[in-house]
Amino acid sequence: MRELLRELPSLAGPLPGFDPAGAPDDPFALFTDWLRAAIEAGVREPHAMTLSTVDGEGRPSARVLILKDLTAEGFQFAFGSAGRKGKELANTPWAALTFYWAPLGRQVRVRGRAESTGGDLGARDFLARSETSRAVALLGRQSTPLADSAELETALAAARERVRQEPGLVAPDWSVGTVVPDEIEFWQGNEQRRHVRLNYRRTAGTWTKELLWP
C-alpha cells in the first residue's frame, strides 16, 4: 500500500496564487471569494464540508455535510438532534469545519462554537428538502444499528407515504446549526510546497489576521 500511495501525485498543479497582502479584513468576504472561485472552476459539490465533533470522552467524529448558508453569525448546516452529531454538539457545543477544493489546492479550516436553531428556520429547511430526504429524516434512527436493508426499505416506504399525506410535516428533531467562528484559516497549496497560510482570529468581536509557517 505504501508504494501505491507514494506513486499518487499531490498538488500537481497548476494552482492559483494567493497574495495575503490583498486579503480583506473580513474572513467571510474571503471565504465567499474562494467559494465562488471553486464554483467557477467546476469543483464538484464545492459547498461540501467536513464537520468534526467530539463525544463526552473527547473522541472525535467527522462527517461530510453541505453548507446551507453563510450569515453574519457563521456557517450553517442542517442536522437531526437525535443523531450522533446532534448528541455530541449538545454535550460539547464546539465544532470544526473543513472545506477542500482539490483542483485549486485550497483548504479552509473553521473553528468555533456551535449553536442550534430549531423553530421556523429548521422547519423551512426541512420543507425545502426533497421528498426522499424528508422521509429519511422522519425515520428518526440515524446512527442506530440496522438489522438488514429490507427493514430500511419498509420503514422508508411508510415514511414516504406519510410525507405525501402530510406535506407540511416536519421532523421534531430537525435543526439548523451554526458554527460561530473564532478562527478561520485559509490555506493555498503550492507545487513547491511553499504553501500560503493566512489565519484570522476573532477577539472581542474584532478580527485580526496573521501569516502562519507552512
PyMOL commands that place a pseudoatom at each C-alpha (Angstrom):
pseudoatom trace, name=CA, resn=MET, resi=1, chain=A, elem=C, hetatm=0, pos=[0.000, 0.000, 0.000]
pseudoatom trace, name=CA, resn=ARG, resi=2, chain=A, elem=C, hetatm=0, pos=[2.831, 2.413, 0.833]
pseudoatom trace, name=CA, resn=GLU, resi=3, chain=A, elem=C, hetatm=0, pos=[4.259, 2.124, -2.675]
pseudoatom trace, name=CA, resn=LEU, resi=4, chain=A, elem=C, hetatm=0, pos=[0.832, 2.627, -4.230]
pseudoatom trace, name=CA, resn=LEU, resi=5, chain=A, elem=C, hetatm=0, pos=[0.237, 5.767, -2.209]
pseudoatom trace, name=CA, resn=ARG, resi=6, chain=A, elem=C, hetatm=0, pos=[3.708, 7.165, -2.884]
pseudoatom trace, name=CA, resn=GLU, resi=7, chain=A, elem=C, hetatm=0, pos=[3.078, 6.964, -6.614]
pseudoatom trace, name=CA, resn=LEU, resi=8, chain=A, elem=C, hetatm=0, pos=[-0.021, 9.147, -6.431]
pseudoatom trace, name=CA, resn=PRO, resi=9, chain=A, elem=C, hetatm=0, pos=[0.527, 12.830, -7.291]
pseudoatom trace, name=CA, resn=SER, resi=10, chain=A, elem=C, hetatm=0, pos=[-0.408, 15.574, -4.852]
pseudoatom trace, name=CA, resn=LEU, resi=11, chain=A, elem=C, hetatm=0, pos=[-0.701, 19.297, -5.515]
pseudoatom trace, name=CA, resn=ALA, resi=12, chain=A, elem=C, hetatm=0, pos=[0.372, 18.603, -9.085]
pseudoatom trace, name=CA, resn=GLY, resi=13, chain=A, elem=C, hetatm=0, pos=[-0.901, 21.947, -10.342]
pseudoatom trace, name=CA, resn=PRO, resi=14, chain=A, elem=C, hetatm=0, pos=[-1.102, 24.281, -11.974]
pseudoatom trace, name=CA, resn=LEU, resi=15, chain=A, elem=C, hetatm=0, pos=[-2.528, 26.007, -8.909]
pseudoatom trace, name=CA, resn=PRO, resi=16, chain=A, elem=C, hetatm=0, pos=[-3.665, 29.607, -8.472]
pseudoatom trace, name=CA, resn=GLY, resi=17, chain=A, elem=C, hetatm=0, pos=[-1.623, 32.044, -6.477]
pseudoatom trace, name=CA, resn=PHE, resi=18, chain=A, elem=C, hetatm=0, pos=[-2.758, 33.845, -3.354]
pseudoatom trace, name=CA, resn=ASP, resi=19, chain=A, elem=C, hetatm=0, pos=[-1.407, 37.174, -2.141]
pseudoatom trace, name=CA, resn=PRO, resi=20, chain=A, elem=C, hetatm=0, pos=[-2.364, 37.515, 1.530]
pseudoatom trace, name=CA, resn=ALA, resi=21, chain=A, elem=C, hetatm=0, pos=[-1.396, 41.186, 1.483]
pseudoatom trace, name=CA, resn=GLY, resi=22, chain=A, elem=C, hetatm=0, pos=[-4.527, 41.871, -0.543]
pseudoatom trace, name=CA, resn=ALA, resi=23, chain=A, elem=C, hetatm=0, pos=[-6.841, 39.776, 1.628]
pseudoatom trace, name=CA, resn=PRO, resi=24, chain=A, elem=C, hetatm=0, pos=[-9.864, 41.573, 3.107]
pseudoatom trace, name=CA, resn=ASP, resi=25, chain=A, elem=C, hetatm=0, pos=[-10.151, 42.248, 6.820]
pseudoatom trace, name=CA, resn=ASP, resi=26, chain=A, elem=C, hetatm=0, pos=[-13.357, 40.196, 6.921]
pseudoatom trace, name=CA, resn=PRO, resi=27, chain=A, elem=C, hetatm=0, pos=[-12.704, 36.436, 6.541]
pseudoatom trace, name=CA, resn=PHE, resi=28, chain=A, elem=C, hetatm=0, pos=[-16.306, 35.873, 5.430]
pseudoatom trace, name=CA, resn=ALA, resi=29, chain=A, elem=C, hetatm=0, pos=[-15.594, 38.026, 2.368]
pseudoatom trace, name=CA, resn=LEU, resi=30, chain=A, elem=C, hetatm=0, pos=[-12.505, 35.983, 1.522]
pseudoatom trace, name=CA, resn=PHE, resi=31, chain=A, elem=C, hetatm=0, pos=[-14.415, 32.735, 2.019]
pseudoatom trace, name=CA, resn=THR, resi=32, chain=A, elem=C, hetatm=0, pos=[-17.106, 33.947, -0.375]
pseudoatom trace, name=CA, resn=ASP, resi=33, chain=A, elem=C, hetatm=0, pos=[-14.450, 34.800, -2.970]
pseudoatom trace, name=CA, resn=TRP, resi=34, chain=A, elem=C, hetatm=0, pos=[-12.841, 31.362, -2.642]
pseudoatom trace, name=CA, resn=LEU, resi=35, chain=A, elem=C, hetatm=0, pos=[-16.186, 29.572, -2.806]
pseudoatom trace, name=CA, resn=ARG, resi=36, chain=A, elem=C, hetatm=0, pos=[-17.122, 31.466, -5.966]
pseudoatom trace, name=CA, resn=ALA, resi=37, chain=A, elem=C, hetatm=0, pos=[-13.742, 30.582, -7.474]
pseudoatom trace, name=CA, resn=ALA, resi=38, chain=A, elem=C, hetatm=0, pos=[-14.373, 26.898, -6.708]
pseudoatom trace, name=CA, resn=ILE, resi=39, chain=A, elem=C, hetatm=0, pos=[-17.798, 27.094, -8.346]
pseudoatom trace, name=CA, resn=GLU, resi=40, chain=A, elem=C, hetatm=0, pos=[-16.375, 28.816, -11.431]
pseudoatom trace, name=CA, resn=ALA, resi=41, chain=A, elem=C, hetatm=0, pos=[-13.599, 26.205, -11.632]
pseudoatom trace, name=CA, resn=GLY, resi=42, chain=A, elem=C, hetatm=0, pos=[-16.205, 23.451, -11.814]
pseudoatom trace, name=CA, resn=VAL, resi=43, chain=A, elem=C, hetatm=0, pos=[-15.313, 21.830, -8.492]
pseudoatom trace, name=CA, resn=ARG, resi=44, chain=A, elem=C, hetatm=0, pos=[-17.909, 19.168, -7.720]
pseudoatom trace, name=CA, resn=GLU, resi=45, chain=A, elem=C, hetatm=0, pos=[-20.016, 19.935, -4.661]
pseudoatom trace, name=CA, resn=PRO, resi=46, chain=A, elem=C, hetatm=0, pos=[-17.932, 22.962, -3.663]
pseudoatom trace, name=CA, resn=HIS, resi=47, chain=A, elem=C, hetatm=0, pos=[-20.300, 23.555, -0.740]
pseudoatom trace, name=CA, resn=ALA, resi=48, chain=A, elem=C, hetatm=0, pos=[-19.420, 20.195, 0.844]
pseudoatom trace, name=CA, resn=MET, resi=49, chain=A, elem=C, hetatm=0, pos=[-17.595, 20.425, 4.166]
pseudoatom trace, name=CA, resn=THR, resi=50, chain=A, elem=C, hetatm=0, pos=[-16.373, 18.118, 6.893]
pseudoatom trace, name=CA, resn=LEU, resi=51, chain=A, elem=C, hetatm=0, pos=[-17.980, 18.737, 10.289]
pseudoatom trace, name=CA, resn=SER, resi=52, chain=A, elem=C, hetatm=0, pos=[-15.876, 17.487, 13.206]
pseudoatom trace, name=CA, resn=THR, resi=53, chain=A, elem=C, hetatm=0, pos=[-17.266, 16.999, 16.712]
pseudoatom trace, name=CA, resn=VAL, resi=54, chain=A, elem=C, hetatm=0, pos=[-16.196, 15.168, 19.874]
pseudoatom trace, name=CA, resn=ASP, resi=55, chain=A, elem=C, hetatm=0, pos=[-18.036, 12.921, 22.297]
pseudoatom trace, name=CA, resn=GLY, resi=56, chain=A, elem=C, hetatm=0, pos=[-18.008, 13.102, 26.086]
pseudoatom trace, name=CA, resn=GLU, resi=57, chain=A, elem=C, hetatm=0, pos=[-14.652, 11.300, 26.225]
pseudoatom trace, name=CA, resn=GLY, resi=58, chain=A, elem=C, hetatm=0, pos=[-13.018, 13.592, 23.713]
pseudoatom trace, name=CA, resn=ARG, resi=59, chain=A, elem=C, hetatm=0, pos=[-13.095, 11.064, 20.867]
pseudoatom trace, name=CA, resn=PRO, resi=60, chain=A, elem=C, hetatm=0, pos=[-13.595, 12.800, 17.524]
pseudoatom trace, name=CA, resn=SER, resi=61, chain=A, elem=C, hetatm=0, pos=[-16.160, 12.098, 14.830]
pseudoatom trace, name=CA, resn=ALA, resi=62, chain=A, elem=C, hetatm=0, pos=[-16.236, 13.605, 11.349]
pseudoatom trace, name=CA, resn=ARG, resi=63, chain=A, elem=C, hetatm=0, pos=[-18.710, 13.559, 8.501]
pseudoatom trace, name=CA, resn=VAL, resi=64, chain=A, elem=C, hetatm=0, pos=[-19.300, 15.453, 5.257]
pseudoatom trace, name=CA, resn=LEU, resi=65, chain=A, elem=C, hetatm=0, pos=[-22.279, 17.814, 5.162]
pseudoatom trace, name=CA, resn=ILE, resi=66, chain=A, elem=C, hetatm=0, pos=[-23.481, 20.602, 2.901]
pseudoatom trace, name=CA, resn=LEU, resi=67, chain=A, elem=C, hetatm=0, pos=[-23.076, 24.261, 3.788]
pseudoatom trace, name=CA, resn=LYS, resi=68, chain=A, elem=C, hetatm=0, pos=[-26.625, 25.603, 3.916]
pseudoatom trace, name=CA, resn=ASP, resi=69, chain=A, elem=C, hetatm=0, pos=[-25.861, 29.296, 4.334]
pseudoatom trace, name=CA, resn=LEU, resi=70, chain=A, elem=C, hetatm=0, pos=[-23.230, 31.790, 5.399]
pseudoatom trace, name=CA, resn=THR, resi=71, chain=A, elem=C, hetatm=0, pos=[-24.723, 34.513, 7.567]
pseudoatom trace, name=CA, resn=ALA, resi=72, chain=A, elem=C, hetatm=0, pos=[-23.305, 37.348, 9.624]
pseudoatom trace, name=CA, resn=GLU, resi=73, chain=A, elem=C, hetatm=0, pos=[-23.181, 34.881, 12.525]
pseudoatom trace, name=CA, resn=GLY, resi=74, chain=A, elem=C, hetatm=0, pos=[-21.449, 31.986, 10.810]
pseudoatom trace, name=CA, resn=PHE, resi=75, chain=A, elem=C, hetatm=0, pos=[-21.616, 28.790, 8.786]
pseudoatom trace, name=CA, resn=GLN, resi=76, chain=A, elem=C, hetatm=0, pos=[-24.963, 26.971, 8.774]
pseudoatom trace, name=CA, resn=PHE, resi=77, chain=A, elem=C, hetatm=0, pos=[-25.740, 23.274, 8.370]
pseudoatom trace, name=CA, resn=ALA, resi=78, chain=A, elem=C, hetatm=0, pos=[-28.813, 21.107, 8.921]
pseudoatom trace, name=CA, resn=PHE, resi=79, chain=A, elem=C, hetatm=0, pos=[-28.986, 18.073, 11.191]
pseudoatom trace, name=CA, resn=GLY, resi=80, chain=A, elem=C, hetatm=0, pos=[-31.182, 15.882, 13.341]
pseudoatom trace, name=CA, resn=SER, resi=81, chain=A, elem=C, hetatm=0, pos=[-30.545, 16.487, 17.024]
pseudoatom trace, name=CA, resn=ALA, resi=82, chain=A, elem=C, hetatm=0, pos=[-31.240, 12.827, 17.874]
pseudoatom trace, name=CA, resn=GLY, resi=83, chain=A, elem=C, hetatm=0, pos=[-28.291, 11.550, 15.802]
pseudoatom trace, name=CA, resn=ARG, resi=84, chain=A, elem=C, hetatm=0, pos=[-24.665, 11.266, 16.851]
pseudoatom trace, name=CA, resn=LYS, resi=85, chain=A, elem=C, hetatm=0, pos=[-23.667, 14.720, 15.688]
pseudoatom trace, name=CA, resn=GLY, resi=86, chain=A, elem=C, hetatm=0, pos=[-26.646, 16.256, 17.481]
pseudoatom trace, name=CA, resn=LYS, resi=87, chain=A, elem=C, hetatm=0, pos=[-25.845, 14.477, 20.730]
pseudoatom trace, name=CA, resn=GLU, resi=88, chain=A, elem=C, hetatm=0, pos=[-22.171, 15.362, 20.547]
pseudoatom trace, name=CA, resn=LEU, resi=89, chain=A, elem=C, hetatm=0, pos=[-22.899, 19.017, 19.838]
pseudoatom trace, name=CA, resn=ALA, resi=90, chain=A, elem=C, hetatm=0, pos=[-25.373, 19.131, 22.721]
pseudoatom trace, name=CA, resn=ASN, resi=91, chain=A, elem=C, hetatm=0, pos=[-22.694, 17.730, 25.038]
pseudoatom trace, name=CA, resn=THR, resi=92, chain=A, elem=C, hetatm=0, pos=[-19.778, 19.760, 23.667]
pseudoatom trace, name=CA, resn=PRO, resi=93, chain=A, elem=C, hetatm=0, pos=[-21.003, 22.766, 21.653]
pseudoatom trace, name=CA, resn=TRP, resi=94, chain=A, elem=C, hetatm=0, pos=[-17.759, 23.342, 19.784]
pseudoatom trace, name=CA, resn=ALA, resi=95, chain=A, elem=C, hetatm=0, pos=[-17.014, 22.182, 16.261]
pseudoatom trace, name=CA, resn=ALA, resi=96, chain=A, elem=C, hetatm=0, pos=[-14.613, 22.432, 13.345]
pseudoatom trace, name=CA, resn=LEU, resi=97, chain=A, elem=C, hetatm=0, pos=[-15.371, 22.655, 9.634]
pseudoatom trace, name=CA, resn=THR, resi=98, chain=A, elem=C, hetatm=0, pos=[-13.028, 21.836, 6.764]
pseudoatom trace, name=CA, resn=PHE, resi=99, chain=A, elem=C, hetatm=0, pos=[-13.518, 22.784, 3.128]
pseudoatom trace, name=CA, resn=TYR, resi=100, chain=A, elem=C, hetatm=0, pos=[-11.144, 21.377, 0.492]
pseudoatom trace, name=CA, resn=TRP, resi=101, chain=A, elem=C, hetatm=0, pos=[-11.175, 22.264, -3.185]
pseudoatom trace, name=CA, resn=ALA, resi=102, chain=A, elem=C, hetatm=0, pos=[-8.585, 19.903, -4.666]
pseudoatom trace, name=CA, resn=PRO, resi=103, chain=A, elem=C, hetatm=0, pos=[-8.394, 21.341, -8.223]
pseudoatom trace, name=CA, resn=LEU, resi=104, chain=A, elem=C, hetatm=0, pos=[-7.422, 24.704, -6.702]
pseudoatom trace, name=CA, resn=GLY, resi=105, chain=A, elem=C, hetatm=0, pos=[-5.250, 23.304, -3.914]
pseudoatom trace, name=CA, resn=ARG, resi=106, chain=A, elem=C, hetatm=0, pos=[-7.255, 25.310, -1.404]
pseudoatom trace, name=CA, resn=GLN, resi=107, chain=A, elem=C, hetatm=0, pos=[-8.420, 24.471, 2.092]
pseudoatom trace, name=CA, resn=VAL, resi=108, chain=A, elem=C, hetatm=0, pos=[-10.379, 26.471, 4.648]
pseudoatom trace, name=CA, resn=ARG, resi=109, chain=A, elem=C, hetatm=0, pos=[-10.493, 25.451, 8.308]
pseudoatom trace, name=CA, resn=VAL, resi=110, chain=A, elem=C, hetatm=0, pos=[-13.106, 26.892, 10.664]
pseudoatom trace, name=CA, resn=ARG, resi=111, chain=A, elem=C, hetatm=0, pos=[-13.268, 26.537, 14.449]
pseudoatom trace, name=CA, resn=GLY, resi=112, chain=A, elem=C, hetatm=0, pos=[-15.897, 27.907, 16.783]
pseudoatom trace, name=CA, resn=ARG, resi=113, chain=A, elem=C, hetatm=0, pos=[-18.938, 27.483, 18.951]
pseudoatom trace, name=CA, resn=ALA, resi=114, chain=A, elem=C, hetatm=0, pos=[-21.858, 25.502, 17.530]
pseudoatom trace, name=CA, resn=GLU, resi=115, chain=A, elem=C, hetatm=0, pos=[-25.322, 26.927, 18.124]
pseudoatom trace, name=CA, resn=SER, resi=116, chain=A, elem=C, hetatm=0, pos=[-28.556, 25.119, 17.290]
pseudoatom trace, name=CA, resn=THR, resi=117, chain=A, elem=C, hetatm=0, pos=[-31.702, 26.752, 15.939]
pseudoatom trace, name=CA, resn=GLY, resi=118, chain=A, elem=C, hetatm=0, pos=[-34.995, 24.922, 15.558]
pseudoatom trace, name=CA, resn=GLY, resi=119, chain=A, elem=C, hetatm=0, pos=[-38.338, 26.623, 15.083]
pseudoatom trace, name=CA, resn=ASP, resi=120, chain=A, elem=C, hetatm=0, pos=[-39.121, 28.386, 11.824]
pseudoatom trace, name=CA, resn=LEU, resi=121, chain=A, elem=C, hetatm=0, pos=[-35.594, 28.179, 10.413]
pseudoatom trace, name=CA, resn=GLY, resi=122, chain=A, elem=C, hetatm=0, pos=[-35.400, 24.434, 10.945]
pseudoatom trace, name=CA, resn=ALA, resi=123, chain=A, elem=C, hetatm=0, pos=[-38.903, 23.945, 9.547]
pseudoatom trace, name=CA, resn=ARG, resi=124, chain=A, elem=C, hetatm=0, pos=[-38.159, 25.982, 6.422]
pseudoatom trace, name=CA, resn=ASP, resi=125, chain=A, elem=C, hetatm=0, pos=[-35.014, 23.996, 5.763]
pseudoatom trace, name=CA, resn=PHE, resi=126, chain=A, elem=C, hetatm=0, pos=[-36.785, 20.691, 6.284]
pseudoatom trace, name=CA, resn=LEU, resi=127, chain=A, elem=C, hetatm=0, pos=[-39.707, 21.508, 3.993]
pseudoatom trace, name=CA, resn=ALA, resi=128, chain=A, elem=C, hetatm=0, pos=[-37.329, 22.672, 1.245]
pseudoatom trace, name=CA, resn=ARG, resi=129, chain=A, elem=C, hetatm=0, pos=[-35.730, 19.227, 1.107]
pseudoatom trace, name=CA, resn=SER, resi=130, chain=A, elem=C, hetatm=0, pos=[-36.715, 16.529, -1.371]
pseudoatom trace, name=CA, resn=GLU, resi=131, chain=A, elem=C, hetatm=0, pos=[-39.449, 14.044, -0.523]
pseudoatom trace, name=CA, resn=THR, resi=132, chain=A, elem=C, hetatm=0, pos=[-36.912, 11.265, -0.021]
pseudoatom trace, name=CA, resn=SER, resi=133, chain=A, elem=C, hetatm=0, pos=[-34.694, 13.400, 2.212]
pseudoatom trace, name=CA, resn=ARG, resi=134, chain=A, elem=C, hetatm=0, pos=[-37.665, 14.292, 4.407]
pseudoatom trace, name=CA, resn=ALA, resi=135, chain=A, elem=C, hetatm=0, pos=[-38.733, 10.654, 4.580]
pseudoatom trace, name=CA, resn=VAL, resi=136, chain=A, elem=C, hetatm=0, pos=[-35.263, 9.545, 5.683]
pseudoatom trace, name=CA, resn=ALA, resi=137, chain=A, elem=C, hetatm=0, pos=[-35.148, 12.256, 8.345]
pseudoatom trace, name=CA, resn=LEU, resi=138, chain=A, elem=C, hetatm=0, pos=[-38.567, 11.221, 9.657]
pseudoatom trace, name=CA, resn=LEU, resi=139, chain=A, elem=C, hetatm=0, pos=[-37.265, 7.712, 10.335]
pseudoatom trace, name=CA, resn=GLY, resi=140, chain=A, elem=C, hetatm=0, pos=[-35.513, 9.139, 13.376]
pseudoatom trace, name=CA, resn=ARG, resi=141, chain=A, elem=C, hetatm=0, pos=[-32.999, 6.291, 13.603]
pseudoatom trace, name=CA, resn=GLN, resi=142, chain=A, elem=C, hetatm=0, pos=[-29.780, 7.870, 12.369]
pseudoatom trace, name=CA, resn=SER, resi=143, chain=A, elem=C, hetatm=0, pos=[-26.605, 6.171, 13.646]
pseudoatom trace, name=CA, resn=THR, resi=144, chain=A, elem=C, hetatm=0, pos=[-28.517, 3.284, 15.267]
pseudoatom trace, name=CA, resn=PRO, resi=145, chain=A, elem=C, hetatm=0, pos=[-27.872, -0.364, 14.229]
pseudoatom trace, name=CA, resn=LEU, resi=146, chain=A, elem=C, hetatm=0, pos=[-29.739, -1.640, 11.146]
pseudoatom trace, name=CA, resn=ALA, resi=147, chain=A, elem=C, hetatm=0, pos=[-30.642, -5.341, 11.058]
pseudoatom trace, name=CA, resn=ASP, resi=148, chain=A, elem=C, hetatm=0, pos=[-30.941, -5.570, 7.265]
pseudoatom trace, name=CA, resn=SER, resi=149, chain=A, elem=C, hetatm=0, pos=[-31.707, -3.434, 4.209]
pseudoatom trace, name=CA, resn=ALA, resi=150, chain=A, elem=C, hetatm=0, pos=[-35.250, -4.822, 3.952]
pseudoatom trace, name=CA, resn=GLU, resi=151, chain=A, elem=C, hetatm=0, pos=[-36.088, -3.211, 7.282]
pseudoatom trace, name=CA, resn=LEU, resi=152, chain=A, elem=C, hetatm=0, pos=[-34.889, 0.125, 5.915]
pseudoatom trace, name=CA, resn=GLU, resi=153, chain=A, elem=C, hetatm=0, pos=[-36.924, -0.170, 2.718]
pseudoatom trace, name=CA, resn=THR, resi=154, chain=A, elem=C, hetatm=0, pos=[-40.100, -1.000, 4.638]
pseudoatom trace, name=CA, resn=ALA, resi=155, chain=A, elem=C, hetatm=0, pos=[-39.667, 1.910, 7.024]
pseudoatom trace, name=CA, resn=LEU, resi=156, chain=A, elem=C, hetatm=0, pos=[-38.726, 4.278, 4.207]
pseudoatom trace, name=CA, resn=ALA, resi=157, chain=A, elem=C, hetatm=0, pos=[-41.797, 3.357, 2.152]
pseudoatom trace, name=CA, resn=ALA, resi=158, chain=A, elem=C, hetatm=0, pos=[-44.017, 4.114, 5.132]
pseudoatom trace, name=CA, resn=ALA, resi=159, chain=A, elem=C, hetatm=0, pos=[-42.226, 7.418, 5.735]
pseudoatom trace, name=CA, resn=ARG, resi=160, chain=A, elem=C, hetatm=0, pos=[-42.604, 8.439, 2.081]
pseudoatom trace, name=CA, resn=GLU, resi=161, chain=A, elem=C, hetatm=0, pos=[-46.321, 7.785, 2.260]
pseudoatom trace, name=CA, resn=ARG, resi=162, chain=A, elem=C, hetatm=0, pos=[-46.518, 9.849, 5.426]
pseudoatom trace, name=CA, resn=VAL, resi=163, chain=A, elem=C, hetatm=0, pos=[-44.766, 12.741, 3.664]
pseudoatom trace, name=CA, resn=ARG, resi=164, chain=A, elem=C, hetatm=0, pos=[-47.269, 12.557, 0.807]
pseudoatom trace, name=CA, resn=GLN, resi=165, chain=A, elem=C, hetatm=0, pos=[-50.212, 12.511, 3.198]
pseudoatom trace, name=CA, resn=GLU, resi=166, chain=A, elem=C, hetatm=0, pos=[-48.801, 15.281, 5.423]
pseudoatom trace, name=CA, resn=PRO, resi=167, chain=A, elem=C, hetatm=0, pos=[-46.739, 17.596, 3.174]
pseudoatom trace, name=CA, resn=GLY, resi=168, chain=A, elem=C, hetatm=0, pos=[-46.285, 20.140, 5.952]
pseudoatom trace, name=CA, resn=LEU, resi=169, chain=A, elem=C, hetatm=0, pos=[-44.894, 17.612, 8.428]
pseudoatom trace, name=CA, resn=VAL, resi=170, chain=A, elem=C, hetatm=0, pos=[-41.524, 18.484, 9.982]
pseudoatom trace, name=CA, resn=ALA, resi=171, chain=A, elem=C, hetatm=0, pos=[-39.289, 16.030, 11.839]
pseudoatom trace, name=CA, resn=PRO, resi=172, chain=A, elem=C, hetatm=0, pos=[-39.446, 17.044, 15.514]
pseudoatom trace, name=CA, resn=ASP, resi=173, chain=A, elem=C, hetatm=0, pos=[-35.674, 16.865, 15.995]
pseudoatom trace, name=CA, resn=TRP, resi=174, chain=A, elem=C, hetatm=0, pos=[-34.739, 18.809, 12.851]
pseudoatom trace, name=CA, resn=SER, resi=175, chain=A, elem=C, hetatm=0, pos=[-32.470, 21.793, 13.454]
pseudoatom trace, name=CA, resn=VAL, resi=176, chain=A, elem=C, hetatm=0, pos=[-30.163, 24.195, 11.713]
pseudoatom trace, name=CA, resn=GLY, resi=177, chain=A, elem=C, hetatm=0, pos=[-26.783, 24.548, 13.351]
pseudoatom trace, name=CA, resn=THR, resi=178, chain=A, elem=C, hetatm=0, pos=[-24.421, 27.490, 13.076]
pseudoatom trace, name=CA, resn=VAL, resi=179, chain=A, elem=C, hetatm=0, pos=[-20.701, 27.335, 13.695]
pseudoatom trace, name=CA, resn=VAL, resi=180, chain=A, elem=C, hetatm=0, pos=[-19.901, 30.806, 15.012]
pseudoatom trace, name=CA, resn=PRO, resi=181, chain=A, elem=C, hetatm=0, pos=[-16.198, 31.024, 14.236]
pseudoatom trace, name=CA, resn=ASP, resi=182, chain=A, elem=C, hetatm=0, pos=[-13.456, 32.459, 16.371]
pseudoatom trace, name=CA, resn=GLU, resi=183, chain=A, elem=C, hetatm=0, pos=[-10.759, 31.199, 13.997]
pseudoatom trace, name=CA, resn=ILE, resi=184, chain=A, elem=C, hetatm=0, pos=[-10.665, 30.708, 10.203]
pseudoatom trace, name=CA, resn=GLU, resi=185, chain=A, elem=C, hetatm=0, pos=[-7.554, 29.613, 8.309]
pseudoatom trace, name=CA, resn=PHE, resi=186, chain=A, elem=C, hetatm=0, pos=[-7.126, 29.908, 4.546]
pseudoatom trace, name=CA, resn=TRP, resi=187, chain=A, elem=C, hetatm=0, pos=[-4.545, 27.540, 3.045]
pseudoatom trace, name=CA, resn=GLN, resi=188, chain=A, elem=C, hetatm=0, pos=[-3.306, 27.872, -0.522]
pseudoatom trace, name=CA, resn=GLY, resi=189, chain=A, elem=C, hetatm=0, pos=[-1.243, 24.912, -1.675]
pseudoatom trace, name=CA, resn=ASN, resi=190, chain=A, elem=C, hetatm=0, pos=[1.859, 25.318, -3.820]
pseudoatom trace, name=CA, resn=GLU, resi=191, chain=A, elem=C, hetatm=0, pos=[3.559, 22.799, -6.104]
pseudoatom trace, name=CA, resn=GLN, resi=192, chain=A, elem=C, hetatm=0, pos=[6.915, 23.612, -4.475]
pseudoatom trace, name=CA, resn=ARG, resi=193, chain=A, elem=C, hetatm=0, pos=[5.364, 23.211, -1.017]
pseudoatom trace, name=CA, resn=ARG, resi=194, chain=A, elem=C, hetatm=0, pos=[5.657, 26.921, -0.304]
pseudoatom trace, name=CA, resn=HIS, resi=195, chain=A, elem=C, hetatm=0, pos=[2.094, 26.921, 0.931]
pseudoatom trace, name=CA, resn=VAL, resi=196, chain=A, elem=C, hetatm=0, pos=[0.456, 30.174, 1.990]
pseudoatom trace, name=CA, resn=ARG, resi=197, chain=A, elem=C, hetatm=0, pos=[-1.457, 30.106, 5.269]
pseudoatom trace, name=CA, resn=LEU, resi=198, chain=A, elem=C, hetatm=0, pos=[-3.494, 33.097, 6.394]
pseudoatom trace, name=CA, resn=ASN, resi=199, chain=A, elem=C, hetatm=0, pos=[-5.164, 32.784, 9.782]
pseudoatom trace, name=CA, resn=TYR, resi=200, chain=A, elem=C, hetatm=0, pos=[-7.942, 35.007, 11.131]
pseudoatom trace, name=CA, resn=ARG, resi=201, chain=A, elem=C, hetatm=0, pos=[-8.744, 35.153, 14.857]
pseudoatom trace, name=CA, resn=ARG, resi=202, chain=A, elem=C, hetatm=0, pos=[-11.668, 36.918, 16.467]
pseudoatom trace, name=CA, resn=THR, resi=203, chain=A, elem=C, hetatm=0, pos=[-11.270, 38.525, 19.864]
pseudoatom trace, name=CA, resn=ALA, resi=204, chain=A, elem=C, hetatm=0, pos=[-13.997, 40.673, 21.437]
pseudoatom trace, name=CA, resn=GLY, resi=205, chain=A, elem=C, hetatm=0, pos=[-15.767, 40.864, 18.093]
pseudoatom trace, name=CA, resn=THR, resi=206, chain=A, elem=C, hetatm=0, pos=[-12.728, 42.062, 16.139]
pseudoatom trace, name=CA, resn=TRP, resi=207, chain=A, elem=C, hetatm=0, pos=[-10.893, 40.007, 13.522]
pseudoatom trace, name=CA, resn=THR, resi=208, chain=A, elem=C, hetatm=0, pos=[-7.109, 40.048, 13.271]
pseudoatom trace, name=CA, resn=LYS, resi=209, chain=A, elem=C, hetatm=0, pos=[-5.070, 38.159, 10.692]
pseudoatom trace, name=CA, resn=GLU, resi=210, chain=A, elem=C, hetatm=0, pos=[-1.597, 36.689, 10.608]
pseudoatom trace, name=CA, resn=LEU, resi=211, chain=A, elem=C, hetatm=0, pos=[0.529, 34.501, 8.378]
pseudoatom trace, name=CA, resn=LEU, resi=212, chain=A, elem=C, hetatm=0, pos=[1.483, 31.021, 9.552]
pseudoatom trace, name=CA, resn=TRP, resi=213, chain=A, elem=C, hetatm=0, pos=[4.516, 28.975, 8.606]
pseudoatom trace, name=CA, resn=PRO, resi=214, chain=A, elem=C, hetatm=0, pos=[3.696, 26.254, 6.060]
for i in range(1, 214): cmd.bond("trace and resi %d" % i, "trace and resi %d" % (i + 1))
show_as sticks, trace
zoom trace
